[in-house]
Amino acid sequence: MIRSEAVPAADSLYATVDGRRIRYLRAGDDGPPLLFLHGGGVDDAAVSWKHAIPHFAEDHRVYALDWPGYGESDPSETTPTTDLYAGTLTGFLDAVGLDSATLVGISMGGAAALSVAVRDPERVDRLALVDSYGLADAVPGGIGSYLLANAPFANAVGRLAFATSPLGARAALRNIVYDADAVDDEFVAAVGERLRRPDAGEEFLAYLRHEFSPDRVRTSFVDDFADLRPPTLFVHGREDPLIPVSWSERAAERVPDGELAAFEHCGHWPPRERPDLFNRTLRAFLDRTE
């Protein structure tokens, strides 16, 4: 086993899922399984969950995978969709020998976790959805997000603008977090390093082009909230510029065992913007439901 450089408390391992090599981080020897699922853009397991993995490894068996086309996992090689990621998720559970786990998903990762919870509920012990996609049938960010996803050369221009320096990477974060000046330098450096990769953002743009039309999205679980079985925590930054907190508020009211934790002075990335608060909030939920 090889220790992760980005998250020294975790081992960096690989599993084969549907013929693809999927990289994942693994930490903790005892306790119930806890699986973290990152979001899109230039995210991966080490970016979103750097602080959560060592915290929960104290009393959980922690896993955090890189989606196909992200981090060190093989590319998807087909159009990336929510169904593809949900299938990768259940295949990953099989590959590492887990009948079920608590799923914690942020943004795009939340939609994949929701999909499995709706369609294969016996695989999900508990569910935590962080600024999650899939909570409404509207386009996150509105028509501007649709136009940007379909603009020629938008990704290449963005990389040129934001990947050249720490100031550029911090500027990119201004579109996502509440206060880009307040986030730590390590977070900025991690985002900048990923922005400099030749294929940065390509997988996510392909996903958005499939998911978004001008006025609606392909993935919405609004009609499934009332039947969602696992205890579910909705975490949301009140100042999220992409996904309104009202989407999580509405979902928490409709899910039978749902609860909401809305963070003040926080945008779309609570595990990195407010890591201590995020860890305390998730731990309180797990303590209540385990």
Residue, then its C-alpha position, 0 to 999 in steps of 0.5 A: m500500500i502507498r500512502s497518499e501524499a495529499v492526505p497522509a492519513a490515508d492509503s492510496l489504492y485501486a479497484t477495478v470497476d466495469g473494466r476501469r481502474i478507480r483510485y480511492l483513498r482508504a483510512g481507518d481500521d474499525g467502525p462502520p464504513l463511510l464513503f465520501l464522494h467528491g464533486g465535479g470541476v477540478d475536484d477529486a477525493a483528496v481535494s474535497w475530503k482532505h480534512a474529513i478523511p483523517h477526522f472520521a478514520e478515528d472510528h470509521r472505515v473511510y473510503a473516498l474514490d476518484w470518479p472516472g476521469y478525475g484524480e488518478s482514475d481512468p477516464s469514463e470513455t463514454t458520455p459521463t452521466t449521473d447513471l454512470y457515476a451511480g453504477t460506478l458507486t455500486g460497482f465500487l462497493d462490490a469491488v471493496g466488499l461492502d454490502s452497504a455504507t454511509l454515503v457522503g456526496i458533494s454536488m455532483g457526487g451527491a446526485a450519484a449518492l441520491s440515485v443509489a439511495v433511490r434505486d438501490p436503498e439497501r446499499v445505503d445506511r445513511l446519506a449526507l448530501v452537501d450542496s447537492y445536485g439533483l434536488a431540483d429540476a432547474v439548472p444550477g446557476g441558471i441559463g448562464s451555466y448552460l451557455l458556459a457549458n456549451a461555449p466553444f473553448a470555454n474550458a481552455v480559456g478558463r484554464l489559461a486565465f486561472a491556472t497560471s498562478p495562486l492568484g489565478a486559482r484563488a480568483a477561480l474559487r471566487n465563483i464557488v466559495y463565499d470568501a476566496d481570501a479566507v480559504d487556506d493556501e493549501f486548498v488554493a494550491a490544490v485547485g491550481e495544480r489540478l487546473r494546470r492538468p491538460d484535461a482539467g475540467e473536460e470530463f465535467l463539461a461533458y457531464l454538464r452538456h449532457e445534463f443541462s438544457p436551457d431550462r431544466v436538467r436530466t437529473s432531479f429526484v424531487d419526486d422521490f423525496a417522500d420515499l427516501r428511506p435512509p436517514t438523510l442530512f442536507v448540508h448547505g452553504r447559505e451563500d452557495p452561488l451555484i445551488p440555492v440553499s432553498w433546494s436543500e431546505r425543501a428536500a429536508e422537509r420532504v424526506p421522512d427522516g431528513e434534517l438540514a444544516a445550513f452554514e452561514h458565510c459558506g459557499h459551495w464547498p463546506p468541507r473546505e470552507r468550514p472544515d471543522l464545522f462540517n466535521r462536527t455536523l456530520r459527526a453529530f448526524l452519524d452519532r444520532t443515526e448509527 
